[in-house]
């Protein structure tokens, strides 16, 4: 597995979790937002969503730890912050560029380098993973 594969999986899980939580919040409400009861409040899948929350939280924590470690080991760069913002926080490149203070083109280049460094550091067969 590469860092990008791992981070894309985390990003996908974060998005899915947000969508599931939004769907659960909408259950049992009329279009005007008022609560109601009855057969129209479909609760199928609620247990699955709740069961996945700790798994997603663990994946997010692991991804953040990798990103923070990458930053700590490479203080001159903001590689971990770029990856964390883009994949874990699911922000667009433009917003990531604002946060780290780089041009968008620089963020794209640094993101590619960061993925290579993270893959080498955490996902190569010769090292233990976090």
Beta strands, then each sheet from edge to edge (+ up, - down):
end
